Amino acid sequence: MNAKPHFVSVFLIFSLLFLSSSTSVSAQEVEDEREFDYLDNSGKGPMHWGDLKKEWAACKHGDLQSPIDMSSHRVMIINKSGDLKRRYKPCDALVKNRGHDISIKWPDCDAGSIEVNGTEYSLQQAHWHSPSEHTINGRRYAMELHMVHQSKDPNLKNNIAVVGLLYRFGAPDAFLSKLMSNITSMADSLLEREVGVINPNTIKMGGKKYYRYMGSLTVPPCSEGVIWTMNKKIRTVSRDQVRALRIAVHDYAEANARPVQPLNHRQIKLYGPN
């Protein structure tokens, strides 16, 4: 007599677990390098991402895709302080070779957060693209760093916030210098390695001006609703550091940067002090 209610309860619990799992997965970047790449003639490059899986349809049909070009004539200037409310703290980290990029993660402790429009977003990971994905007035830079944050509120529509930093060739980047021995020793190998306590505050930003717009993840599934904050100050990185990042990953591409996407009448705001 009780078999049917028990079955219904189990089914409902399973359904809720499946839906919550699907929601969290769709918001995350794909880490399996075999599923996509950056090559033009492989059939798995950026032009084909939206055709490879139905879950990646936004890569082809989305209206709020990233990266974009931040041209001067498109920008609305906001005369207010450009200071980001960053509250990072030292935390145990690991470096991972994801095949298409190198990332640093803080998986088992609280590495701090940023505050955007009154909402707190916890730091999850950071990774590098070369050359840069975003451009300013059509100019592409040597490298781009993405610091990916996520809100703890599962019901928040825009629950991912990314802080982006652009780099030109010049003096070595101090943060990357601390990780170089681990990165170079992971060349051509999909693995992760504990690197001890890393303080995200050592990722220097500088400057008090930043661009902000609504966009997407720049890799599959290209999920939209991502709040992008791009620091206007261009920092420096050495050619050897960029080369080491590219050699370490083994997708056989000279670059791991998605092409610039249409703006589609989106508003880009440039925040800065008076």
VOPAGU-2260 file (C-alpha; in pm, 1 decimal, decimal comma):
REM VOPAGU-2260
SITE   aa  ch    i         X         Y         Z
SITE  MET   A    0       0,0       0,0       0,0
SITE  ASN   A    1     288,6     239,4      73,5
SITE  ALA   A    2     499,8     149,4    -230,4
SITE  LYS   A    3     353,7     416,6    -458,4
SITE  PRO   A    4     395,9     713,3    -219,4
SITE  HIS   A    5     751,3     596,4    -145,3
SITE  PHE   A    6     828,2     580,0    -519,2
SITE  VAL   A    7     684,0     928,3    -574,3
SITE  SER   A    8     893,8    1069,6    -289,7
SITE  VAL   A    9    1211,7     912,7    -423,6
SITE  PHE   A   10    1132,7    1041,7    -774,1
SITE  LEU   A   11    1074,2    1395,2    -647,6
SITE  ILE   A   12    1398,3    1395,7    -447,8
SITE  PHE   A   13    1593,9    1264,6    -747,9
SITE  SER   A   14    1435,2    1526,5    -974,7
SITE  LEU   A   15    1527,3    1809,8    -739,0
SITE  LEU   A   16    1883,9    1684,7    -711,2
SITE  PHE   A   17    1910,6    1657,1   -1089,4
SITE  LEU   A   18    1775,5    2006,5   -1146,8
SITE  SER   A   19    2003,9    2165,8    -888,2
SITE  SER   A   20    2301,0    1978,3   -1031,3
SITE  SER   A   21    2215,0    2085,3   -1385,4
SITE  THR   A   22    2188,0    2448,9   -1280,1
SITE  SER   A   23    2532,1    2454,5   -1119,3
SITE  VAL   A   24    2700,5    2267,6   -1404,3
SITE  SER   A   25    2557,5    2497,5   -1671,3
SITE  ALA   A   26    2715,1    2795,8   -1497,6
SITE  GLN   A   27    3062,7    2645,2   -1498,8
SITE  GLU   A   28    3326,9    2638,7   -1768,7
SITE  VAL   A   29    3389,4    2308,0   -1941,3
SITE  GLU   A   30    3725,6    2169,8   -1831,8
SITE  ASP   A   31    3759,1    1866,1   -2060,6
SITE  GLU   A   32    3993,0    1984,2   -2336,7
SITE  ARG   A   33    3887,6    1703,1   -2568,3
SITE  GLU   A   34    3544,0    1857,8   -2612,7
SITE  PHE   A   35    3653,8    2182,3   -2780,5
SITE  ASP   A   36    3962,3    2370,2   -2897,7
SITE  TYR   A   37    4075,8    2694,9   -3060,2
SITE  LEU   A   38    4187,1    2561,8   -3398,4
SITE  ASP   A   39    4020,3    2691,8   -3714,7
SITE  ASN   A   40    4026,1    2364,6   -3907,8
SITE  SER   A   41    3959,4    2107,9   -3635,4
SITE  GLY   A   42    3579,6    2121,2   -3639,0
SITE  LYS   A   43    3588,0    2198,0   -3263,5
SITE  GLY   A   44    3703,6    2559,8   -3282,7
SITE  PRO   A   45    3512,5    2870,6   -3165,5
SITE  MET   A   46    3300,1    2889,5   -3482,1
SITE  HIS   A   47    3168,0    2538,8   -3408,9
SITE  TRP   A   48    3123,2    2543,6   -3030,8
SITE  GLY   A   49    2749,3    2610,4   -3051,6
SITE  ASP   A   50    2699,4    2308,5   -3280,8
SITE  LEU   A   51    2891,1    2053,5   -3074,0
SITE  LYS   A   52    2635,2    2016,2   -2793,3
SITE  LYS   A   53    2283,1    2143,2   -2740,7
SITE  GLU   A   54    2392,4    2266,3   -2398,4
SITE  TRP   A   55    2638,1    2495,8   -2577,0
SITE  ALA   A   56    2380,7    2662,0   -2804,8
SITE  ALA   A   57    2447,3    3002,3   -2644,8
SITE  CYS   A   58    2793,6    2999,7   -2805,1
SITE  LYS   A   59    2616,1    3034,1   -3142,3
SITE  HIS   A   60    2282,8    3196,2   -3069,5
SITE  GLY   A   61    2346,1    3404,0   -2756,8
SITE  ASP   A   62    2296,2    3782,1   -2767,2
SITE  LEU   A   63    2518,4    3866,6   -2467,0
SITE  GLN   A   64    2838,7    3688,3   -2559,3
SITE  SER   A   65    3194,4    3765,4   -2447,4
SITE  PRO   A   66    3457,1    3886,0   -2518,3
SITE  ILE   A   67    3383,2    4224,1   -2676,2
SITE  ASP   A   68    3570,7    4528,7   -2800,5
SITE  MET   A   69    3555,0    4821,7   -2560,3
SITE  SER   A   70    3572,1    5111,5   -2803,9
SITE  SER   A   71    3572,1    5468,4   -2678,8
SITE  HIS   A   72    3262,9    5572,7   -2875,3
SITE  ARG   A   73    3058,2    5292,3   -2717,4
SITE  VAL   A   74    3141,6    5372,7   -2356,6
SITE  MET   A   75    2925,7    5558,5   -2104,1
SITE  ILE   A   76    3152,6    5737,7   -1856,4
SITE  ILE   A   77    3047,2    5711,6   -1490,5
SITE  ASN   A   78    3222,3    5967,8   -1268,0
SITE  LYS   A   79    3249,8    5770,2    -948,4
SITE  SER   A   80    3528,3    5585,1    -772,3
SITE  GLY   A   81    3656,0    5285,9    -963,3
SITE  ASP   A   82    3776,7    5102,9    -655,0
SITE  LEU   A   83    3660,3    4743,1    -649,5
SITE  LYS   A   84    3549,6    4621,7    -308,0
SITE  ARG   A   85    3794,2    4333,0    -282,6
SITE  ARG   A   86    3822,3    4127,0      34,0
SITE  TYR   A   87    4067,8    3854,0     -55,8
SITE  LYS   A   88    4268,5    3649,1     192,3
SITE  PRO   A   89    4547,7    3388,8     182,2
SITE  CYS   A   90    4427,2    3035,5     117,7
SITE  ASP   A   91    4556,3    2693,3       9,3
SITE  ALA   A   92    4560,7    2675,9    -370,3
SITE  LEU   A   93    4629,0    2432,8    -650,3
SITE  VAL   A   94    4742,6    2486,0   -1006,9
SITE  LYS   A   95    4565,4    2284,3   -1275,3
SITE  ASN   A   96    4649,9    2218,4   -1638,1
SITE  ARG   A   97    4306,7    2212,8   -1803,6
SITE  GLY   A   98    4445,2    2137,2   -2148,0
SITE  HIS   A   99    4316,6    2461,8   -2298,5
SITE  ASP   A  100    4454,8    2684,0   -2020,9
SITE  ILE   A  101    4633,8    2693,5   -1685,8
SITE  SER   A  102    4418,9    2779,3   -1384,5
SITE  ILE   A  103    4477,0    2839,5   -1016,1
SITE  LYS   A  104    4200,5    2737,0    -776,8
SITE  TRP   A  105    4117,7    2778,6    -410,6
SITE  PRO   A  106    3886,9    2476,6    -370,9
SITE  ASP   A  107    3891,5    2389,0      -0,6
SITE  CYS   A  108    3895,6    2721,9     182,3
SITE  ASP   A  109    3762,6    3075,3     163,2
SITE  ALA   A  110    3991,5    3291,3     -51,6
SITE  GLY   A  111    3768,7    3594,9      -9,8
SITE  SER   A  112    3532,1    3782,2    -236,2
SITE  ILE   A  113    3440,4    4096,7    -425,7
SITE  GLU   A  114    3128,4    4307,2    -396,7
SITE  VAL   A  115    2941,7    4414,1    -709,9
SITE  ASN   A  116    2625,6    4623,2    -685,7
SITE  GLY   A  117    2582,1    4521,8    -322,2
SITE  THR   A  118    2615,2    4147,7    -392,5
SITE  GLU   A  119    2905,4    3938,1    -265,8
SITE  TYR   A  120    3079,7    3700,5    -507,9
SITE  SER   A  121    3329,8    3445,2    -373,7
SITE  LEU   A  122    3656,8    3386,3    -559,1
SITE  GLN   A  123    3665,2    3042,1    -723,3
SITE  GLN   A  124    3958,6    3037,9    -965,5
SITE  ALA   A  125    4175,0    3238,5   -1202,8
SITE  HIS   A  126    4311,8    3146,4   -1546,7
SITE  TRP   A  127    4503,3    3299,2   -1835,6
SITE  HIS   A  128    4434,5    3355,5   -2207,0
SITE  SER   A  129    4689,5    3459,8   -2466,7
SITE  PRO   A  130    4654,2    3678,1   -2655,1
SITE  SER   A  131    4387,7    3879,3   -2474,3
SITE  GLU   A  132    4024,4    3803,0   -2548,3
SITE  HIS   A  133    3886,3    4152,9   -2487,2
SITE  THR   A  134    4016,7    4440,6   -2695,2
SITE  ILE   A  135    4023,3    4817,2   -2641,2
SITE  ASN   A  136    3960,1    5025,9   -2952,0
SITE  GLY   A  137    4039,1    4718,8   -3159,0
SITE  ARG   A  138    4374,3    4653,2   -2992,9
SITE  ARG   A  139    4443,5    4301,7   -2867,6
SITE  TYR   A  140    4699,1    4265,4   -2588,6
SITE  ALA   A  141    4955,0    3995,5   -2503,2
SITE  MET   A  142    4759,5    3822,8   -2226,8
SITE  GLU   A  143    4441,4    3836,4   -2021,2
SITE  LEU   A  144    4375,0    3708,5   -1669,6
SITE  HIS   A  145    4024,7    3613,0   -1556,2
SITE  MET   A  146    3937,2    3597,6   -1185,3
SITE  VAL   A  147    3610,7    3405,1   -1164,7
SITE  HIS   A  148    3373,3    3466,0    -874,2
SITE  GLN   A  149    3035,9    3314,1    -791,8
SITE  SER   A  150    2752,4    3415,6    -561,8
SITE  LYS   A  151    2643,2    3173,9    -291,2
SITE  ASP   A  152    2280,8    3258,2    -371,6
SITE  PRO   A  153    2157,5    2984,1    -611,6
SITE  ASN   A  154    1852,5    3192,3    -703,1
SITE  LEU   A  155    2048,9    3495,8    -817,4
SITE  LYS   A  156    2008,8    3548,1   -1191,6
SITE  ASN   A  157    2354,7    3695,2   -1249,4
SITE  ASN   A  158    2549,9    3470,1   -1014,4
SITE  ILE   A  159    2892,9    3487,9   -1181,5
SITE  ALA   A  160    3122,4    3790,9   -1177,3
SITE  VAL   A  161    3456,8    3796,0   -1358,0
SITE  VAL   A  162    3735,7    4047,8   -1305,8
SITE  GLY   A  163    3962,2    4074,0   -1610,8
SITE  LEU   A  164    4315,4    4214,6   -1636,7
SITE  LEU   A  165    4498,3    4294,6   -1960,4
SITE  TYR   A  166    4876,6    4267,3   -2007,8
SITE  ARG   A  167    5122,3    4398,1   -2265,2
SITE  PHE   A  168    5474,2    4265,3   -2316,6
SITE  GLY   A  169    5724,7    4415,5   -2073,8
SITE  ALA   A  170    5853,1    4337,1   -1726,6
SITE  PRO   A  171    5759,4    3994,4   -1582,1
SITE  ASP   A  172    5437,1    3967,8   -1385,0
SITE  ALA   A  173    5526,5    3909,7   -1018,1
SITE  PHE   A  174    5228,6    3681,1    -947,8
SITE  LEU   A  175    5305,3    3454,2   -1242,2
SITE  SER   A  176    5672,4    3445,9   -1143,0
SITE  LYS   A  177    5577,8    3270,5    -818,0
SITE  LEU   A  178    5398,7    2995,6   -1013,2
SITE  MET   A  179    5636,4    2947,3   -1306,3
SITE  SER   A  180    5823,5    2644,0   -1172,1
SITE  ASN   A  181    5493,9    2460,7   -1114,2
SITE  ILE   A  182    5351,3    2563,0   -1451,5
SITE  THR   A  183    5654,3    2463,6   -1658,6
SITE  SER   A  184    5684,8    2126,3   -1485,7
SITE  MET   A  185    5321,9    2047,3   -1578,6
SITE  ALA   A  186    5385,3    2084,1   -1950,6
SITE  ASP   A  187    5182,4    1852,2   -2173,0
SITE  SER   A  188    5019,5    1685,8   -1874,9
SITE  LEU   A  189    4660,4    1710,7   -1755,8
SITE  LEU   A  190    4705,4    1724,7   -1381,5
SITE  GLU   A  191    4676,3    1947,7   -1079,9
SITE  ARG   A  192    4925,4    2027,1    -808,6
SITE  GLU   A  193    4897,5    2179,2    -462,6
SITE  VAL   A  194    5106,3    2494,7    -437,9
SITE  GLY   A  195    5048,7    2591,7     -75,5
SITE  VAL   A  196    4903,3    2918,5      48,6
SITE  ILE   A  197    4849,1    3178,9    -224,2
SITE  ASN   A  198    4717,6    3526,1    -145,0
SITE  PRO   A  199    4492,5    3659,0    -426,5
SITE  ASN   A  200    4583,3    4012,0    -315,5
SITE  THR   A  201    4923,6    3957,1    -477,8
SITE  ILE   A  202    4748,4    3976,5    -815,2
SITE  LYS   A  203    4815,6    4344,7    -868,1
SITE  MET   A  204    4549,0    4550,5   -1040,2
SITE  GLY   A  205    4637,2    4916,8   -1002,9
SITE  GLY   A  206    4439,9    5201,9   -1147,7
SITE  LYS   A  207    4093,8    5312,6   -1044,8
SITE  LYS   A  208    3913,5    5288,3   -1376,0
SITE  TYR   A  209    3729,3    4984,9   -1504,2
SITE  TYR   A  210    3483,2    4883,3   -1773,1
SITE  ARG   A  211    3168,0    4695,0   -1679,6
SITE  TYR   A  212    2914,2    4518,4   -1898,2
SITE  MET   A  213    2691,0    4210,1   -1907,0
SITE  GLY   A  214    2831,2    3914,6   -2097,6
SITE  SER   A  215    2902,9    3544,0   -2086,5
SITE  LEU   A  216    3165,2    3282,6   -2015,0
SITE  THR   A  217    3422,1    3289,8   -2296,9
SITE  VAL   A  218    3444,3    2910,2   -2319,5
SITE  PRO   A  219    3165,8    2650,4   -2352,5
SITE  PRO   A  220    2890,5    2645,7   -2243,0
SITE  CYS   A  221    2913,8    3025,0   -2301,1
SITE  SER   A  222    2653,6    3081,9   -2026,3
SITE  GLU   A  223    2519,3    3437,5   -2023,0
SITE  GLY   A  224    2439,2    3667,1   -1731,8
SITE  VAL   A  225    2804,9    3712,5   -1632,7
SITE  ILE   A  226    2899,0    4051,1   -1484,4
SITE  TRP   A  227    3230,1    4155,1   -1640,0
SITE  THR   A  228    3464,4    4405,7   -1476,3
SITE  MET   A  229    3767,3    4483,9   -1693,1
SITE  ASN   A  230    4043,0    4690,7   -1532,8
SITE  LYS   A  231    4147,1    4975,3   -1765,6
SITE  LYS   A  232    4509,0    4976,3   -1648,4
SITE  ILE   A  233    4729,9    4761,9   -1871,7
SITE  ARG   A  234    4986,4    4564,9   -1673,6
SITE  THR   A  235    5299,0    4389,3   -1806,4
SITE  VAL   A  236    5403,9    4028,3   -1862,6
SITE  SER   A  237    5723,3    3890,0   -2013,0
SITE  ARG   A  238    5736,9    3701,6   -2341,4
SITE  ASP   A  239    5889,4    3404,4   -2157,4
SITE  GLN   A  240    5593,9    3390,8   -1918,3
SITE  VAL   A  241    5336,6    3393,4   -2197,5
SITE  ARG   A  242    5537,5    3131,5   -2387,5
SITE  ALA   A  243    5551,7    2908,8   -2077,9
SITE  LEU   A  244    5173,4    2922,1   -2038,1
SITE  ARG   A  245    5120,6    2822,5   -2401,1
SITE  ILE   A  246    5377,8    2541,2   -2393,1
SITE  ALA   A  247    5229,8    2396,5   -2075,2
SITE  VAL   A  248    4887,9    2335,7   -2226,9
SITE  HIS   A  249    4858,8    2084,3   -2506,5
SITE  ASP   A  250    4571,4    2181,7   -2730,3
SITE  TYR   A  251    4826,5    2246,6   -3007,8
SITE  ALA   A  252    4690,2    2596,9   -3064,6
SITE  GLU   A  253    4903,8    2906,9   -3087,7
SITE  ALA   A  254    4638,7    3091,6   -2888,6
SITE  ASN   A  255    4351,2    3021,8   -2652,0
SITE  ALA   A  256    4150,3    3338,2   -2709,3
SITE  ARG   A  257    3793,3    3342,2   -2836,3
SITE  PRO   A  258    3725,4    3597,3   -3113,5
SITE  VAL   A  259    3548,7    3922,1   -3023,8
SITE  GLN   A  260    3168,3    3888,0   -3022,0
SITE  PRO   A  261    2898,6    4133,3   -3142,5
SITE  LEU   A  262    2802,3    4399,2   -2887,1
SITE  ASN   A  263    2431,6    4383,8   -2983,0
SITE  HIS   A  264    2344,0    4725,1   -2838,0
SITE  ARG   A  265    2479,1    4639,2   -2494,1
SITE  GLN   A  266    2587,6    4923,2   -2269,6
SITE  ILE   A  267    2951,2    4944,8   -2161,3
SITE  LYS   A  268    3020,1    5164,6   -1860,6
SITE  LEU   A  269    3360,0    5312,0   -1777,2
SITE  TYR   A  270    3384,7    5383,3   -1403,5
SITE  GLY   A  271    3647,6    5618,7   -1270,9
SITE  PRO   A  272    3712,8    5896,9   -1021,4
SITE  ASN   A  273    3603,5    6250,2   -1105,9
